[in-house]
Amino acid sequence: MRGLILCLLSCFVFLHVPGSLAAQEVRVGGYHFPPYLNRPEDPQPQGLVPELLQALNLMQEHYRFVLVPTSATRRYRDMQGERFDLMFFESSHWGWQNTPHLALPLDIEDAEVYVAAAEPGRGQEYFQDFSDKRMALYGGYHYGFAGFNADQSYLARTFSALITYSHDSNLRMLQARRVDVVVITRSYLEMYLQRHPEAAANMLVSEHFDQLYQHQVLLRPDGPLTPAQMSELLDKLQADGQLQRLLSRYRLALGGKVAPD
C-alpha cells in the first residue's frame, strides 16, 4: 500500500510540473509554397519549413514549433485570428498591409523568374511585353509584372492567365505550348532542373526577375516570440552551420547567393 501511495504521489507531482518548465508551443503557419513547403496538410509535409521546425525543436527545449496548415489567400485572417503565431519565408509586401504583424528580416533571398519555351531566334527581349502572351501562374501568389495584384479574375482578364496550384503543371503546360510564359520561384526551378536536366535545353529563362524576395519572418504582435527572440534562435542554428546546410539543400544561401552544386 505504501508503495502504491508513493507511486500515486509521484504521478501527481509529475502532472503538476509548473508551466514555466514546459515547452511553449509556437504555431507556425504554412501554405503550399514549394520548395519551402509541400502539402502542409499531409501527415508528413515536405520542404524547407518542416525541416527548419525540426531543427529548431531539436536545438532547444524552451519552445516547441508546430506546423499549422493554411492557404495563400487565408493566411492573413488566420494570423489575425490567432490561429498561428508566425510564418517563415514571407514578405510584408505580399498583401499584409492590413494585418498587424512584426517583421524580422532574414539574410536570405530568392526570386521569381520568367520561363518560356526555347525557340530559334528567341532571346531575352521575349520577356519585355506580356500583353500578347498566355501566362501560367500560381494561385494566390503576388507577381511584380501585375503590380502585386493577386486577384485571379484580374490576372485571367488582363494577362490571359491560367491559374493552377502546381509549378510542375505550369511547366508541363509550357512544354506542351499551351502557355507562353511561366513565372516560377528560382529555387524551385533549379531543383526541378536538377531532377530533369534534359529539360534545360528546351527552356529560355529570363535574366530579369519578376521580383526579388527579401525573406522575412512575420510574427503576431502579441505572440509567444518577439522578433529578437526568434532572431536569437536562428543565430544559434547559423552558428553551428545547421542553417546553411539546410538552405543549401533547397538552392538557397545566407547572404542571398544561390548555393553551388
Sequence and secondary structure as in RCSB ss.txt:
>XXXX:A:sequence
MRGLILCLLSCFVFLHVPGSLAAQEVRVGGYHFPPYLNRPEDPQPQGLVPELLQALNLMQEHYRFVLVPTSATRR
YRDMQGERFDLMFFESSHWGWQNTPHLALPLDIEDAEVYVAAAEPGRGQEYFQDFSDKRMALYGGYHYGFAGFNA
DQSYLARTFSALITYSHDSNLRMLQARRVDVVVITRSYLEMYLQRHPEAAANMLVSEHFDQLYQHQVLLRPDGPL
TPAQMSELLDKLQADGQLQRLLSRYRLALGGKVAPD
>XXXX:A:secstr
 HHHHHHHHHHHHHHT  GGGS EEEEEEE  BTTTBB TTSSS BSHHHHHHHHHHHH SSEEEEEEE  TTTH
HHHHHTTS SEEEEE TTTT TTS  EEEEEEEEEEEEEEEE  TT  GGGGG  TTS EEEETT   GGGTT  
 HHHHHHHH  EEES HHHHHHHHHTTS SEEEEEHHHHHHHHHH GGGGGGEEEEEEEEEEEEEEEEE TTSS 
 HHHHHHHHHHHHHTTHHHHHHHTTT  BTS     
